[in-house]
């Protein structure tokens, strides 16, 4: 599994999160985390805008 996280460890983390945040807020936290990851991935795969920080190509 990912980073040594087994199913029992994931269930324990989920149970602790449920106790800390409650069922309603835990869903909102998961939604926010998913949206943040989606935005980060899309920003990471976009081409950088042409500007003064972008390296210039030779021949242009």
Residue pairs with C-beta under 8 A, 6 or more apart in sequence:
1 7
5 13
17 26
17 29
18 26
21 29
48 54
